[in-house]
């Protein structure tokens, strides 16, 4: 039995915003263009630009091939595993769900942390396409009553 979430609202997914892989591809093309334009006879600059562009393109391809980063249903939470795989974490394996809100001068925003004992899964706003605090609340509401 679910605590606060009607069964018709499950499963629920959070995915990478569609603009993120486009931004990565444009950034990769820009780095490659800079490497070529600033080469001035040097082979290293275009090679580094090409490697960086290829890395960003692979990262964008992952976002396009597997955009869903987190899914919740009555059985548990599904998280990424490997480059394009997925792994189901049953509710019984999930120890804590919390949001880390870095303070001070640390870069980055809040991060959703899902602690499954032997594994820790971290998700940023960019991974989820939503505020990590709101996602944590939705996961808590979907978790079966333990009482």
N, C-alpha and C positions, 0 to 999 in steps of 0.2 A: 504494500500500500504506500502510495506516495503522499508526502506531507502536504505540500501546498500547490502542486502542479496537476491540473486536470490531465488525464491520460491522453486526451486528444492533442495536447501540445507537445507530446514526445513522439518520436525523437526530435531533438533540436540540434542544429549545427552552427558552428562559427567557422568562417573561412577568411582567407586572405582577400583584402579588397582588390577588385580587378585592376585598379590603377597601379598597384605595386609592381607586378611583373613588367608592365609597360615602362614604368620609371627605371627599372633595372636594365631593360633592353636599351633604352635611350641613353642611360648613363654609360653602358658598355660601348655603345657606338661613339659617344663623345670621347671616352678615354682612348679608344682606338684611333679616332681622328686626330686627337692631340698628339698621340705617339707618332703618327705618320707626318703630321705637319711640323713637329718640332725635331724630327729625326736629324736633319742637317748632316746627312752622311753617316750618322751613328746607327748601328743595327740594334742596339740594346733598347732604345726607346720604342720603336715599333713592336719589338718582340714583347716587351713588358706591357704595352698597350693592348696587344693581341691576347696575351694571357689573362689580363684583367677583364677584357671584354668577353672572353670565353667563359671565365668564372661567373661573371654576372649573367651571361646568357644561360648557363646551366642552372643557376639559382632561379632565374625567371622561369625556365622550363619546369622546374619542380613546382613552382607556384601554379603554373598552368595545368600541369598533369594531376596534381593532388592539392586542390585549393582548400579542401576541408581540413582544418587543423584540429578541431575538437568537436566531438559529438556526444550527446548524453541521451540515454534512454533508460527504461525501467531496470535494465540489467547492470548498467554501469556507464563508464566513460570510455570512449574510443579516442586514442591518441596516435600521433604519427610514430612509426617504427622504421628506422632506416631511411633511405632516400625517398621511397614512394609507398612503403608499407604502412599498415595500420595494426594497432594492437588494442584489444578490448581489455579494460581493467574492470573487474567486477567490483561492486560497491564494497564488498568485504575486504578487498585489497587496498582500498584507499584510506590512508590514515588521516590526512589533513588536506583541506583545500583552503588556501589563504592568498591574500594579495600583499605582496611586498611593495611598499611605497618608498623608494629611495629618497633620502633627504639630503640636504646640504648641496654640495656642488657636483654630486655624482650625476653623470649623464643618464638619460633614459627616464621613462615614466614608470608607472606601476606595472608589476609583473605578476601574473597569475601563477601560483605554485600549486601543483598537485603532487602530493607525496604518497607514493604507493609502496612504501617500505624499501624495496630493493631498487626502486627507480624514482627519480624526481623529474617532473615534466614542467617546463617553464614556457609561458606564453605571454608575448607582449601585445599591445594594442594592434600592431601591424599584423601579427599572426592571426588574431581573432577578428579583426574588422569591427571591434567593439571595445568598450571600456572593460578592462579586466575585473573591476569591482562589480559591475553589472553581471558579468559572466559567472563570477564566483557566487553571487546571490542566486542566479538561476540554477547553478549546480547544487547549491545547498537546498534549494526548494525541491529539486528533483530527487534528492537522496531519500531512500526509503526511511520511514520512521524506525529508529533503533530501540525505542522504548517498548 
